[in-house]
Amino acid sequence: MGTNDKGQTAEKLNVVFAVRVIEGGEQGFLDLYEHLRKSVAGTPGHIVERLGEPVDDSRQWVITSEWRSAEDFFAWQQSAEHQELVAPLRQWVDQRQSMRFRVVKETKGVAS
């Protein structure tokens, strides 16, 4: 368990899930994500969820989430509800990658 520049413990877990949506599969993916988003919103330990849309033609979407702890995230990820929700994902994406990390340094810009 590290500390960030403010001396706070870095217990929170951040998750990045990158998916490449199949050609023409955007709406199916978005519909599926909407169910997933509603499910995770009330999950113990869940802090925030974000969906990033590609700004080029890569079809590469990114889902990021922040969790109070790794235990909270893994409890949700391994739940039957989660498994049922993500099962249809394969029909909308052809590549996926998941990364999990703790923030150990954070630099904020000056608001203008």
Backbone bond lengths (Angstrom), bond angles and torsions (degrees), N, CA, C in turn:
res aa  C-N    CA-C-N  psi(-1)  N-CA   C-N-CA  omega(-1)  CA-C   N-CA-C  phi
1 M - - - 1.442 - - 1.524 108.11 -
2 G 1.325 117.60 116.34 1.453 121.52 -179.40 1.514 111.34 -96.03
3 T 1.319 114.80 -178.02 1.456 120.05 175.09 1.514 107.98 -125.82
4 N 1.326 116.48 150.35 1.455 118.72 177.01 1.518 109.58 -91.95
5 D 1.334 117.18 -174.76 1.460 120.62 -175.56 1.518 113.22 -63.16
6 K 1.324 117.97 -18.91 1.462 121.02 179.67 1.525 111.14 -93.60
7 G 1.327 117.47 5.09 1.444 121.03 178.16 1.523 113.72 80.78
8 Q 1.327 118.04 7.26 1.456 121.37 179.43 1.521 109.09 -84.75
9 T 1.324 116.72 147.54 1.457 118.55 178.32 1.516 109.70 -71.17
10 A 1.306 115.05 143.24 1.466 121.40 -176.81 1.527 109.30 -98.04
11 E 1.321 117.45 62.96 1.455 121.55 -178.16 1.521 112.00 -83.93
12 K 1.313 117.27 -25.21 1.463 120.45 -176.24 1.523 110.31 -61.81
13 L 1.329 114.40 147.59 1.450 120.53 177.32 1.519 108.65 -110.53
14 N 1.312 116.69 133.01 1.457 122.81 174.42 1.518 107.78 -108.65
15 V 1.322 115.57 141.24 1.454 121.09 -178.82 1.518 108.68 -127.97
16 V 1.327 116.33 133.04 1.457 122.73 174.47 1.523 107.00 -118.57
17 F 1.320 115.95 124.72 1.456 121.68 178.58 1.521 106.60 -121.59
18 A 1.320 116.52 110.22 1.464 121.72 -179.21 1.511 108.81 -102.25
19 V 1.322 115.95 131.31 1.460 120.94 179.28 1.521 109.70 -132.38
20 R 1.312 116.21 142.87 1.459 120.56 172.65 1.522 106.82 -103.70
21 V 1.319 115.16 112.85 1.456 121.89 -176.77 1.530 108.89 -77.46
22 I 1.323 116.10 137.78 1.466 120.22 -179.78 1.532 110.42 -64.08
23 E 1.304 115.70 156.33 1.469 121.59 177.99 1.526 109.06 -55.39
24 G 1.326 116.66 124.42 1.458 121.90 179.37 1.518 114.60 79.54
25 G 1.321 118.47 3.68 1.460 121.38 -176.69 1.510 115.61 -96.83
26 E 1.332 117.54 7.51 1.464 120.86 -174.48 1.523 112.92 -57.86
27 Q 1.343 117.41 -47.18 1.466 119.26 -176.45 1.527 111.60 -66.55
28 G 1.312 117.41 -39.93 1.461 120.35 176.60 1.517 111.20 -62.03
29 F 1.331 116.03 -42.76 1.460 121.06 177.78 1.524 110.47 -62.93
30 L 1.329 117.48 -45.27 1.465 121.18 -179.28 1.534 111.59 -64.17
31 D 1.317 117.19 -38.69 1.466 120.39 177.09 1.526 110.51 -62.93
32 L 1.322 116.20 -44.01 1.461 120.91 178.23 1.527 110.33 -63.61
33 Y 1.335 116.58 -43.89 1.461 120.28 -179.69 1.535 110.67 -61.25
34 E 1.318 117.86 -36.60 1.461 121.23 -179.62 1.528 110.75 -60.13
35 H 1.322 117.58 -41.18 1.471 121.09 176.52 1.530 110.47 -66.00
36 L 1.307 116.01 -43.26 1.457 121.24 179.93 1.524 110.71 -62.46
37 R 1.318 116.47 -44.08 1.464 122.18 -178.87 1.524 111.23 -60.83
38 K 1.318 116.54 -44.31 1.465 120.54 179.57 1.522 111.20 -65.76
39 S 1.319 117.06 -36.92 1.459 121.07 179.68 1.526 111.52 -66.89
40 V 1.323 116.63 -45.90 1.462 120.16 -174.81 1.529 112.19 -73.09
41 A 1.322 118.00 -24.17 1.469 121.47 -175.86 1.524 112.82 -56.37
42 G 1.321 117.91 -35.73 1.460 120.17 -178.28 1.516 114.26 -99.06
43 T 1.324 117.35 12.15 1.457 121.26 -176.23 1.525 110.97 -79.19
44 P 1.324 118.31 132.26 1.462 120.82 178.07 1.530 111.47 -55.83
45 G 1.317 116.20 131.42 1.462 121.65 178.38 1.507 115.17 90.42
46 H 1.331 117.98 -11.63 1.459 121.12 179.72 1.524 109.26 -76.83
47 I 1.347 117.07 132.04 1.466 121.50 -178.50 1.519 111.08 -106.60
48 V 1.322 117.09 -53.85 1.467 120.11 -177.35 1.524 110.07 -153.67
49 E 1.310 115.11 150.76 1.466 123.01 177.99 1.525 107.49 -132.63
50 R 1.321 117.41 137.05 1.467 121.21 178.79 1.527 109.37 -135.18
51 L 1.339 115.20 142.84 1.462 121.31 175.21 1.514 107.91 -114.80
52 G 1.330 116.61 125.55 1.456 121.76 178.44 1.514 111.05 -107.95
53 E 1.323 115.64 126.23 1.465 122.66 178.94 1.523 109.49 -93.47
54 P 1.328 118.65 141.39 1.463 119.83 179.55 1.530 111.89 -66.11
55 V 1.325 116.25 143.87 1.471 120.87 177.80 1.526 110.72 -101.91
56 D 1.326 116.35 2.90 1.463 121.01 175.06 1.528 107.36 -124.15
57 D 1.288 117.83 -162.21 1.465 119.84 -177.77 1.530 113.13 -98.87
58 S 1.324 116.74 25.32 1.460 120.67 -174.69 1.529 113.97 -76.93
59 R 1.324 117.72 -18.83 1.459 122.99 -174.65 1.525 111.46 63.25
60 Q 1.347 116.92 17.21 1.465 122.63 -178.07 1.525 109.31 -91.97
61 W 1.333 117.23 108.41 1.452 123.54 178.21 1.522 108.64 -100.45
62 V 1.326 117.11 154.09 1.454 121.24 -178.96 1.531 109.18 -132.13
63 I 1.315 115.22 130.65 1.460 121.54 173.18 1.520 106.43 -112.00
64 T 1.320 116.92 124.73 1.460 120.51 176.76 1.521 108.33 -119.14
65 S 1.312 115.76 145.91 1.453 119.85 176.33 1.512 109.59 -144.76
66 E 1.316 114.69 156.10 1.458 121.27 177.97 1.519 107.77 -125.37
67 W 1.325 115.12 136.63 1.457 122.55 -175.30 1.518 110.23 -127.30
68 R 1.317 116.14 149.66 1.467 121.95 179.33 1.527 110.47 -60.98
69 S 1.341 116.85 -34.91 1.466 120.39 179.66 1.527 109.50 -156.75
70 A 1.313 115.59 162.89 1.457 120.84 176.24 1.524 110.17 -62.88
71 E 1.322 116.93 -37.01 1.466 120.86 -179.59 1.528 111.13 -60.30
72 D 1.342 116.58 -41.89 1.465 120.13 178.49 1.529 110.79 -61.94
73 F 1.327 116.49 -45.79 1.461 120.27 -179.49 1.528 111.07 -61.89
74 F 1.331 117.17 -49.51 1.455 119.98 -175.62 1.530 111.71 -67.09
75 A 1.329 117.64 -32.34 1.470 120.12 175.77 1.529 109.82 -62.36
76 W 1.336 116.84 -42.33 1.462 120.20 178.36 1.526 110.79 -69.46
77 Q 1.336 116.99 -45.14 1.459 121.22 -177.04 1.526 111.66 -60.78
78 Q 1.306 117.04 -34.26 1.463 120.60 -176.54 1.522 112.88 -91.46
79 S 1.329 117.95 -0.31 1.458 120.89 -178.95 1.527 110.78 -71.90
80 A 1.321 115.69 153.36 1.461 121.43 178.64 1.527 110.44 -62.66
81 E 1.339 116.47 -37.35 1.464 120.32 179.85 1.528 110.85 -61.04
82 H 1.333 116.68 -45.24 1.455 120.96 179.56 1.530 110.79 -63.07
83 Q 1.324 116.68 -45.60 1.465 120.79 -179.33 1.530 111.05 -59.16
84 E 1.323 116.19 -40.69 1.461 120.86 179.74 1.528 111.42 -67.56
85 L 1.335 116.20 -38.37 1.462 120.63 -179.36 1.525 112.71 -67.35
86 V 1.335 117.21 -40.35 1.469 119.55 -174.11 1.526 113.50 -89.14
87 A 1.326 117.81 -10.30 1.467 120.45 -179.57 1.534 112.73 -53.49
88 P 1.344 119.91 -42.60 1.468 120.08 -179.18 1.531 114.36 -72.57
89 L 1.330 117.29 -4.77 1.465 120.68 -176.66 1.524 112.04 -57.22
90 R 1.316 117.19 -35.93 1.468 121.31 -176.22 1.522 113.22 -57.27
91 Q 1.332 117.36 -30.14 1.464 118.34 -178.79 1.522 112.67 -75.43
92 W 1.333 118.57 -13.83 1.467 121.47 -177.21 1.520 113.85 -110.49
93 V 1.326 117.95 -13.93 1.469 119.86 -177.87 1.520 110.35 -128.47
94 D 1.342 115.58 149.92 1.458 118.52 176.83 1.526 112.72 -115.17
95 Q 1.325 117.72 -8.05 1.467 121.73 174.08 1.520 108.02 -144.46
96 R 1.323 116.02 144.13 1.461 119.55 176.51 1.518 109.91 -151.86
97 Q 1.310 114.63 149.59 1.462 121.07 179.79 1.518 108.07 -148.56
98 S 1.312 116.23 138.76 1.459 121.27 179.60 1.520 109.55 -123.09
99 M 1.327 115.87 136.18 1.458 121.67 176.40 1.520 108.54 -131.03
100 R 1.317 116.39 140.71 1.460 121.61 178.69 1.523 108.09 -126.47
101 F 1.335 116.08 136.78 1.463 118.61 -177.57 1.521 111.21 -156.14
102 R 1.323 114.36 160.46 1.461 122.55 172.31 1.517 107.45 -108.42
103 V 1.313 116.91 137.62 1.462 121.76 178.15 1.520 108.38 -76.90
104 V 1.333 116.81 124.88 1.462 120.47 178.78 1.522 112.35 -110.18
105 K 1.329 116.63 -17.71 1.456 122.26 175.27 1.513 108.05 -141.11
106 E 1.312 116.42 143.58 1.469 120.49 177.99 1.516 108.77 -142.41
107 T 1.318 116.44 130.33 1.445 122.05 178.39 1.510 107.64 -120.78
108 K 1.310 116.65 124.63 1.467 120.47 179.54 1.523 109.42 -108.07
109 G 1.337 115.45 141.38 1.454 120.54 177.47 1.519 110.95 -78.14
110 V 1.313 115.03 165.92 1.451 121.48 177.71 1.527 108.10 -84.91
111 A 1.331 115.93 126.28 1.471 119.72 178.22 1.530 109.48 -68.22
112 S 1.333 115.70 139.19 1.468 118.21 179.96 1.504 110.74 -107.21
